[in-house]
């Protein structure tokens, strides 16, 4: 069981991370996607905390984790290492893990690296562009959104436009403080993480060999390339692709349904 209560700054390997812990019961770690901010999971964490000890965190150099102004390089593997280091720092031997979008890709990389540390994994709309038949098709829908945002409001406008595009109508439920932190940290998303994360691809043989419960979720209202990525992972892992309500960031407007899926997969 973790010794950290409430909100803390935790040294996890080479990173120092803003960590939030709430609830009681089996531990489940929530890995954030674009913006790297635990605050996007506030409502989901409230629901899960009724049955679980919920650990959420701001990814390195994002949001309320300490900033390094000259930081310019990362990778999915580095981010997965942060997940394992965080579990070590908190004294958590084994837990469930949930990630959305890029957070799902990081969660998957952590599970592949250290499967014995996880009781189950839930990958919600993984943003795994490397497995798409035509990644340029996905980028063709994303790049104009970012470009328009940058033209109107600089990097901050581009980052906000991208996340609101990804969330769809549910973006209205993004907490204002999360949006402000996203805007303030836009360089990390657009210039450091965006390109670095897009090329990572898991080995199909490693997915097939996974022994822990793996749940792959696709949203009912989402872009075809998210469905394609989720289908690829589920197919190689030999699991069923499950549908959940809402859009790409459905945890914002459907926290009860997402919490139920997480509970079922990480019990």
C-alpha positions as CSV (number, residue, x, y, z in Angstrom):
1,X,0.0,0.0,0.0
2,X,1.3,3.5,-0.8
3,X,2.4,5.7,2.0
4,X,1.5,8.8,0.0
5,X,-1.8,10.5,1.0
6,X,-3.6,13.2,-0.9
7,X,-1.4,15.3,-3.2
8,X,2.4,14.9,-3.2
9,X,5.5,15.5,-5.2
10,X,7.2,12.1,-5.7
11,X,10.7,11.3,-6.8
12,X,10.3,8.5,-9.4
13,X,13.6,7.6,-10.9
14,X,14.9,10.5,-12.9
15,X,11.6,12.3,-12.7
16,X,9.7,14.3,-10.0
17,X,6.0,13.8,-10.4
18,X,2.9,15.5,-9.1
19,X,0.9,12.6,-7.7
20,X,-2.7,12.4,-6.4
21,X,-4.0,9.5,-4.3
22,X,-7.6,9.0,-3.2
23,X,-9.9,6.2,-2.1
24,X,-9.4,2.8,-0.5
25,X,-9.0,-0.8,-1.9
26,X,-7.0,-2.3,-4.7
27,X,-4.7,0.2,-6.4
28,X,-5.4,1.4,-9.9
29,X,-3.1,3.8,-11.8
30,X,-4.5,6.3,-14.2
31,X,-2.0,7.3,-17.0
32,X,-2.9,10.6,-18.7
33,X,-2.7,11.3,-22.4
34,X,-2.2,14.6,-24.2
35,X,-1.3,17.3,-21.8
36,X,-0.1,14.7,-19.3
37,X,-2.4,16.1,-16.6
38,X,-4.0,14.0,-13.8
39,X,-6.8,16.7,-13.6
40,X,-8.5,15.3,-16.7
41,X,-9.4,12.2,-14.7
42,X,-10.9,14.1,-11.7
43,X,-14.4,12.8,-12.2
44,X,-13.3,9.3,-13.1
45,X,-11.1,9.1,-10.1
46,X,-14.0,10.2,-7.8
47,X,-16.1,7.3,-9.1
48,X,-13.3,4.7,-8.9
49,X,-12.3,5.9,-5.4
50,X,-15.5,4.3,-4.1
51,X,-13.9,0.9,-4.6
52,X,-10.2,1.4,-5.4
53,X,-7.2,3.3,-4.2
54,X,-6.7,5.6,-7.2
55,X,-3.3,6.9,-8.2
56,X,-3.1,9.6,-10.8
57,X,-0.2,11.8,-11.8
58,X,1.1,14.5,-14.1
59,X,3.6,13.1,-16.5
60,X,7.2,14.3,-16.4
61,X,7.6,18.0,-17.4
62,X,3.8,18.4,-17.7
63,X,1.2,20.4,-15.7
64,X,2.2,20.5,-12.0
65,X,5.2,18.2,-12.2
66,X,8.4,20.3,-12.1
67,X,9.3,22.0,-15.4
68,X,12.6,21.8,-17.2
69,X,12.6,24.7,-19.7
70,X,15.2,23.1,-21.9
71,X,13.7,19.6,-21.9
72,X,13.4,18.6,-25.6
73,X,13.4,14.8,-25.9
74,X,11.3,11.9,-24.6
75,X,10.0,8.5,-25.7
76,X,7.2,6.1,-24.9
77,X,9.9,3.9,-23.2
78,X,11.0,6.7,-21.0
79,X,7.4,7.4,-20.0
80,X,6.8,3.7,-19.3
81,X,9.9,3.7,-17.1
82,X,8.4,6.6,-15.2
83,X,5.3,4.4,-14.5
84,X,7.4,1.6,-13.1
85,X,9.5,4.0,-11.1
86,X,6.4,5.6,-9.7
87,X,5.1,2.3,-8.5
88,X,8.4,1.6,-6.9
89,X,8.4,5.0,-5.2
90,X,4.9,4.5,-3.8
91,X,5.6,1.0,-2.6
92,X,3.0,-0.6,-4.9
93,X,4.0,-4.1,-5.9
94,X,1.1,-4.7,-8.2
95,X,-1.9,-2.7,-9.5
96,X,-4.4,-2.2,-12.3
97,X,-3.6,0.4,-14.9
98,X,-5.8,2.5,-17.2
99,X,-4.8,4.9,-19.9
100,X,-6.6,6.9,-22.5
101,X,-5.1,7.9,-25.9
102,X,-1.3,8.4,-25.5
103,X,-1.8,7.4,-21.9
104,X,-3.0,4.0,-23.2
105,X,0.1,3.6,-25.3
106,X,2.3,4.4,-22.3
107,X,0.3,2.0,-20.1
108,X,0.8,-0.8,-22.7
109,X,4.5,-0.1,-22.9
110,X,4.7,-0.4,-19.1
111,X,2.8,-3.6,-19.0
112,X,5.0,-5.1,-21.7
113,X,8.1,-4.0,-19.8
114,X,7.0,-5.4,-16.4
115,X,3.9,-7.5,-16.6
116,X,4.2,-8.9,-13.1
117,X,3.6,-5.4,-11.7
118,X,0.0,-5.3,-13.1
119,X,-3.2,-7.1,-12.2
120,X,-4.9,-5.9,-15.4
121,X,-4.7,-3.2,-18.0
122,X,-7.4,-1.1,-19.7
123,X,-6.4,0.6,-22.9
124,X,-9.0,3.2,-23.9
125,X,-8.7,4.5,-27.5
126,X,-4.9,4.0,-27.8
127,X,-3.3,6.6,-30.0
128,X,-1.1,4.2,-31.8
129,X,-0.5,5.8,-35.2
130,X,2.4,3.4,-36.1
131,X,0.0,0.5,-36.7
132,X,-2.3,2.3,-39.1
133,X,-2.5,1.2,-42.7
134,X,-2.2,4.9,-43.7
135,X,-1.0,7.2,-40.9
136,X,-1.0,10.1,-43.2
137,X,-4.8,9.9,-43.3
138,X,-5.0,10.4,-39.6
139,X,-2.6,13.3,-39.7
140,X,-4.6,14.9,-42.5
141,X,-7.5,15.3,-40.1
142,X,-5.4,16.4,-37.1
143,X,-2.8,18.8,-38.6
144,X,-5.3,21.4,-40.0
145,X,-6.9,21.6,-36.5
146,X,-3.6,22.3,-34.8
147,X,-2.5,24.7,-37.6
148,X,-5.7,26.8,-37.2
149,X,-5.2,26.9,-33.5
150,X,-1.6,28.0,-33.8
151,X,-2.6,30.7,-36.3
152,X,-5.2,32.1,-33.9
153,X,-3.4,31.6,-30.5
154,X,0.2,30.4,-31.0
155,X,1.3,27.1,-29.6
156,X,-1.1,27.4,-26.7
157,X,-4.0,27.8,-29.2
158,X,-2.7,24.8,-31.2
159,X,-2.5,22.5,-28.1
160,X,-6.0,23.5,-26.9
161,X,-7.5,23.1,-30.4
162,X,-6.0,19.6,-30.7
163,X,-7.3,18.4,-27.3
164,X,-10.8,19.9,-27.9
165,X,-10.8,18.2,-31.3
166,X,-9.9,14.8,-29.7
167,X,-12.5,15.2,-26.9
168,X,-15.3,16.4,-29.2
169,X,-18.4,17.7,-27.4
170,X,-17.1,16.4,-24.1
171,X,-14.3,19.0,-24.2
172,X,-16.8,21.4,-22.6
173,X,-16.3,19.3,-19.4
174,X,-12.5,19.8,-19.3
175,X,-11.8,21.5,-16.0
176,X,-10.7,25.1,-16.7
177,X,-7.5,24.7,-14.7
178,X,-6.5,21.7,-16.8
179,X,-7.0,23.7,-20.0
180,X,-4.9,26.5,-18.6
181,X,-2.1,24.1,-17.7
182,X,-2.3,22.5,-21.2
183,X,-2.0,25.9,-22.8
184,X,1.0,26.9,-20.6
185,X,2.8,23.7,-21.4
186,X,1.9,23.5,-25.1
187,X,5.5,23.3,-26.3
188,X,5.9,19.9,-24.6
189,X,2.8,18.5,-26.3
190,X,3.4,19.9,-29.8
191,X,7.2,20.0,-30.0
192,X,8.5,17.3,-27.7
193,X,5.9,14.6,-27.3
194,X,3.8,14.6,-30.5
195,X,6.5,13.4,-32.8
196,X,8.4,11.3,-30.3
197,X,5.4,9.2,-29.4
198,X,4.0,8.6,-32.9
199,X,6.6,6.0,-34.1
200,X,6.4,3.6,-31.2
201,X,5.0,0.1,-32.0
202,X,4.7,-2.9,-29.8
203,X,5.9,-6.3,-31.1
204,X,2.9,-8.5,-32.0
205,X,4.6,-11.5,-30.4
206,X,4.9,-9.6,-27.1
207,X,1.2,-8.8,-27.2
208,X,0.3,-12.4,-27.9
209,X,2.4,-13.6,-25.0
210,X,0.9,-11.3,-22.4
211,X,-0.5,-13.3,-19.5
212,X,-2.3,-10.6,-17.6
213,X,-5.9,-9.5,-18.3
214,X,-6.0,-6.9,-21.1
215,X,-9.0,-4.9,-22.0
216,X,-9.1,-2.8,-25.2
217,X,-11.8,-0.2,-25.4
218,X,-13.1,1.7,-28.5
219,X,-15.6,4.6,-28.2
220,X,-19.0,4.6,-29.9
221,X,-18.4,8.1,-31.3
222,X,-14.8,8.3,-32.5
223,X,-12.5,8.6,-35.5
224,X,-11.9,5.6,-37.7
225,X,-8.1,5.6,-37.0
226,X,-8.7,5.2,-33.3
227,X,-10.9,2.1,-34.0
228,X,-8.2,0.7,-36.3
229,X,-5.5,1.1,-33.7
230,X,-7.6,-0.5,-31.0
231,X,-8.6,-3.4,-33.3
232,X,-4.9,-4.0,-34.2
233,X,-3.9,-4.3,-30.5
234,X,-6.9,-6.4,-29.6
235,X,-6.3,-8.7,-32.5
236,X,-2.6,-9.4,-31.7
237,X,-3.4,-9.8,-28.0
238,X,-6.2,-12.2,-28.8
239,X,-8.8,-10.3,-26.9
240,X,-12.2,-8.9,-27.8
241,X,-12.5,-5.2,-28.6
242,X,-15.1,-3.7,-26.3
243,X,-17.2,-0.6,-27.0
244,X,-17.9,2.1,-24.5
245,X,-20.1,5.2,-24.8
246,X,-19.0,8.6,-25.7
247,X,-16.1,9.8,-27.8
248,X,-12.3,9.6,-27.6
249,X,-12.2,11.1,-24.1
250,X,-15.4,9.5,-22.9
251,X,-14.2,9.5,-19.3
252,X,-15.2,13.1,-19.2
253,X,-18.9,12.6,-19.9
254,X,-19.3,8.9,-19.1
255,X,-17.2,8.3,-15.9
256,X,-19.6,5.7,-14.5
257,X,-19.3,3.5,-17.5
258,X,-15.6,3.8,-17.8
259,X,-15.2,3.1,-14.0
260,X,-17.3,0.0,-14.4
261,X,-15.0,-1.3,-17.3
262,X,-11.9,-0.6,-15.2
263,X,-13.3,-2.3,-12.1
264,X,-14.2,-5.4,-14.2
265,X,-10.8,-5.6,-15.8
266,X,-8.6,-4.9,-12.7
267,X,-10.5,-6.8,-9.9
